[in-house]
Amino acid sequence: MQLKKKIAIYDDNEEVNQRLNLIGLGLSIDLLKSVAEASIAHASQVTKNNATNGYGTYLYQHLIKTLRDQLKTHGWTKSSVNNRESIISPDLSTSIVVMTATQGVCVNEPPNLPTNKNPKGKKFIEDMVKQFKDSIILPLFEDIPNQKYWVLLHYRNQDKLYLELSRPNLMTPNCKYISGYHERVFIGEISLSGKTPNLDKLIENQKINIQQPEIKVARRRA
């Protein structure tokens, strides 16, 4: 574990699994990677006749479904409130939401922090943040007393999918994007080589919509 600017970062295999076990029953590197592997296989079914962002949509939807399927056996339950899809731990201490993220996932080089790729709306903010109406930089994500709010961030480039489970604590001034974290737990990367044949063909004919150039840094947690 490393501490940088008050963000607790876990990027060692043993420490990551220990922290995941404390976050919620059944959580592990193997479980979360298996969820991602299954979702990649599902999303690889897209063809040029799907909608433009078909792969991303398939991947996001299946990550939610597979995470719920895998954790149900450990007593977790799903929650769908105000279009916020989440899964809640058996003791109600942990809420996990899946988010498509920017390329900072698994990068431990501030200020290149990952954030949600798509802006969040008013209902999301009302559910997630206390006293947000009177604060420019929102202090905490504490949606339910004694329940911690975590985001399973995933970022995909042409070669790999990166995963981390992190607990946010700040929003941008417009309240649409995460801008800070209490903790970041690096799950690692999954190679897409040979696993996305249809997507590979699509990439040849269109540019992936990336807001900024790829960060050329060494990522932690392979």
C-alpha positions as CSV (number, residue, x, y, z in Angstrom):
1,M,0.0,0.0,0.0
2,Q,1.2,3.5,-0.8
3,L,0.0,6.8,0.5
4,K,0.0,9.8,-1.9
5,K,-1.8,13.0,-1.2
6,K,-4.0,11.2,1.4
7,I,-5.2,8.6,-1.1
8,A,-4.6,5.0,0.0
9,I,-3.4,3.0,-3.0
10,Y,-3.3,-0.8,-3.0
11,D,-1.3,-2.3,-5.8
12,D,0.3,-5.4,-4.4
13,N,-1.5,-8.8,-4.9
14,E,-1.6,-9.8,-1.3
15,E,-2.6,-6.4,0.0
16,V,-5.2,-6.0,-2.7
17,N,-6.9,-9.3,-1.8
18,Q,-6.7,-8.5,1.9
19,R,-8.4,-5.1,1.3
20,L,-11.0,-6.6,-1.0
21,N,-11.9,-9.1,1.7
22,L,-12.5,-6.3,4.2
23,I,-14.5,-4.3,1.7
24,G,-17.0,-7.1,1.2
25,L,-17.6,-10.8,1.5
26,G,-16.5,-12.8,-1.6
27,L,-14.5,-10.0,-3.2
28,S,-11.1,-11.0,-4.7
29,I,-8.8,-10.3,-7.6
30,D,-9.8,-13.6,-9.2
31,L,-13.5,-12.9,-8.9
32,L,-13.4,-9.4,-10.3
33,K,-11.1,-10.5,-13.2
34,S,-13.4,-13.4,-13.9
35,V,-16.3,-11.0,-14.1
36,A,-14.4,-8.9,-16.6
37,E,-13.3,-11.9,-18.7
38,A,-16.9,-13.0,-19.0
39,S,-18.1,-9.5,-19.9
40,I,-15.3,-9.2,-22.6
41,A,-16.5,-12.5,-24.1
42,H,-20.1,-11.3,-24.2
43,A,-19.2,-7.9,-25.7
44,S,-17.1,-9.5,-28.4
45,Q,-20.3,-10.5,-30.1
46,V,-20.8,-7.0,-31.5
47,T,-20.5,-6.5,-35.2
48,K,-20.5,-3.4,-37.5
49,N,-24.3,-3.6,-37.5
50,N,-24.5,-2.8,-33.8
51,A,-24.8,0.8,-32.7
52,T,-21.6,2.8,-32.8
53,N,-20.9,2.3,-29.1
54,G,-22.3,-1.2,-29.0
55,Y,-19.2,-2.8,-27.6
56,G,-19.0,-0.3,-24.7
57,T,-22.7,-0.8,-23.9
58,Y,-22.5,-4.6,-24.0
59,L,-19.4,-4.5,-21.8
60,Y,-20.9,-2.2,-19.2
61,Q,-24.2,-4.0,-19.0
62,H,-22.6,-7.4,-18.7
63,L,-20.2,-6.2,-16.0
64,I,-23.2,-5.3,-13.9
65,K,-25.0,-8.5,-14.6
66,T,-22.0,-10.8,-14.0
67,L,-20.9,-9.0,-10.9
68,R,-24.4,-9.5,-9.4
69,D,-24.4,-13.1,-10.5
70,Q,-21.0,-13.9,-8.9
71,L,-21.7,-12.0,-5.7
72,K,-25.3,-13.3,-5.2
73,T,-23.8,-16.6,-4.0
74,H,-22.1,-14.6,-1.2
75,G,-25.4,-12.9,-0.1
76,W,-25.1,-9.6,-2.0
77,T,-28.3,-8.1,-3.4
78,K,-28.9,-5.8,-6.3
79,S,-30.3,-2.3,-6.0
80,S,-31.8,-0.1,-8.8
81,V,-32.8,3.4,-7.5
82,N,-33.2,6.4,-9.8
83,N,-31.4,4.6,-12.6
84,R,-28.4,3.9,-10.3
85,E,-27.6,0.3,-10.7
86,S,-25.6,-1.1,-7.7
87,I,-25.0,-4.2,-5.6
88,I,-25.1,-4.2,-1.8
89,S,-23.1,-6.4,0.6
90,P,-24.9,-8.7,3.0
91,D,-24.2,-6.5,6.0
92,L,-25.2,-3.4,4.1
93,S,-21.8,-1.8,4.7
94,T,-20.8,-1.6,1.0
95,S,-22.4,-0.4,-2.2
96,I,-20.7,-1.0,-5.6
97,V,-21.5,0.8,-8.8
98,V,-19.9,0.0,-12.2
99,M,-18.6,2.9,-14.1
100,T,-16.9,3.3,-17.5
101,A,-13.8,5.4,-16.7
102,T,-11.1,7.5,-18.3
103,Q,-7.6,6.2,-18.9
104,G,-6.2,6.9,-15.4
105,V,-7.4,3.5,-14.2
106,C,-4.5,1.7,-12.5
107,V,-2.2,4.7,-13.0
108,N,-0.6,5.9,-9.8
109,E,0.7,9.3,-11.1
110,P,-1.4,12.2,-9.9
111,P,-2.9,14.4,-11.2
112,N,-3.8,11.7,-13.8
113,L,-6.7,10.4,-11.7
114,P,-9.4,8.3,-13.4
115,T,-12.9,9.7,-13.4
116,N,-16.3,8.6,-14.8
117,K,-16.4,8.9,-18.6
118,N,-20.0,9.9,-18.7
119,P,-21.4,12.8,-16.6
120,K,-23.7,12.0,-13.7
121,G,-27.1,13.7,-13.3
122,K,-29.0,15.3,-10.5
123,K,-30.5,12.2,-9.0
124,F,-27.2,10.5,-8.8
125,I,-25.8,13.5,-6.8
126,E,-28.8,13.6,-4.5
127,D,-28.4,9.9,-3.7
128,M,-24.6,9.9,-3.3
129,V,-23.6,13.1,-1.6
130,K,-24.6,14.8,1.7
131,Q,-24.9,18.6,1.8
132,F,-23.9,19.0,-1.8
133,K,-26.1,22.0,-2.4
134,D,-24.0,24.3,-0.2
135,S,-20.5,23.1,-1.4
136,I,-18.5,23.8,-4.5
137,I,-16.2,20.8,-3.9
138,L,-18.3,18.1,-2.4
139,P,-16.8,16.7,0.8
140,L,-18.0,13.1,1.0
141,F,-19.9,10.3,-0.7
142,E,-21.9,8.8,2.1
143,D,-25.3,7.8,0.7
144,I,-26.5,5.7,3.6
145,P,-25.2,6.0,7.2
146,N,-22.4,3.5,7.8
147,Q,-22.5,2.3,4.1
148,K,-19.4,3.0,2.0
149,Y,-19.9,3.8,-1.7
150,W,-17.4,2.2,-4.1
151,V,-17.0,2.3,-7.9
152,L,-15.7,-0.5,-10.1
153,L,-13.9,1.6,-12.7
154,H,-13.1,0.0,-16.1
155,Y,-11.1,1.5,-18.9
156,R,-10.4,-0.1,-22.3
157,N,-7.9,0.7,-25.0
158,Q,-7.2,-1.3,-28.1
159,D,-5.1,-3.9,-26.2
160,K,-6.2,-4.2,-22.6
161,L,-9.0,-3.6,-20.1
162,Y,-8.0,-2.1,-16.8
163,L,-9.9,-2.4,-13.5
164,E,-9.8,-0.8,-10.1
165,L,-12.3,-0.7,-7.2
166,S,-12.1,2.8,-5.6
167,R,-14.0,4.9,-3.1
168,P,-14.6,8.5,-4.2
169,N,-14.8,11.5,-2.0
170,L,-14.8,14.6,-4.3
171,M,-16.8,15.8,-7.3
172,T,-16.0,18.5,-9.8
173,P,-17.7,21.9,-9.3
174,N,-20.5,21.1,-11.7
175,C,-21.2,17.9,-9.7
176,K,-20.9,15.6,-12.8
177,Y,-17.5,14.0,-12.4
178,I,-15.5,12.3,-9.7
179,S,-12.4,14.3,-8.9
180,G,-10.9,12.6,-5.8
181,Y,-10.7,9.4,-3.8
182,H,-10.3,8.0,-0.3
183,E,-8.9,4.7,-1.6
184,R,-7.9,3.1,-4.9
185,V,-7.6,-0.7,-5.1
186,F,-5.9,-1.8,-8.3
187,I,-7.3,-5.0,-9.7
188,G,-5.1,-5.0,-12.7
189,E,-5.2,-5.5,-16.5
190,I,-6.7,-8.1,-18.8
191,S,-5.3,-8.6,-22.3
192,L,-7.8,-8.2,-25.2
193,S,-5.6,-9.9,-27.7
194,G,-7.6,-12.5,-29.6
195,K,-10.7,-12.0,-27.5
196,T,-12.4,-9.2,-29.5
197,P,-12.2,-10.3,-33.1
198,N,-15.3,-8.3,-34.2
199,L,-14.1,-5.2,-32.3
200,D,-10.6,-5.5,-33.8
201,K,-12.2,-5.2,-37.3
202,L,-14.2,-2.2,-36.2
203,I,-11.2,-0.4,-34.8
204,E,-9.5,-0.6,-38.1
205,N,-12.2,1.5,-39.7
206,Q,-12.9,4.1,-37.0
207,K,-11.1,6.0,-34.3
208,I,-11.9,5.2,-30.7
209,N,-13.4,8.2,-28.9
210,I,-10.7,9.2,-26.5
211,Q,-10.7,12.7,-24.9
212,Q,-7.0,12.9,-24.4
213,P,-3.8,11.0,-25.7
214,E,-3.0,7.7,-24.1
215,I,-0.9,8.2,-21.0
216,K,2.5,6.6,-21.5
217,V,3.2,5.3,-18.0
218,A,3.9,2.0,-16.4
219,R,0.7,0.7,-14.8
220,R,0.7,-1.3,-11.6
221,R,-0.9,-4.7,-11.0
222,A,-0.6,-6.8,-14.1
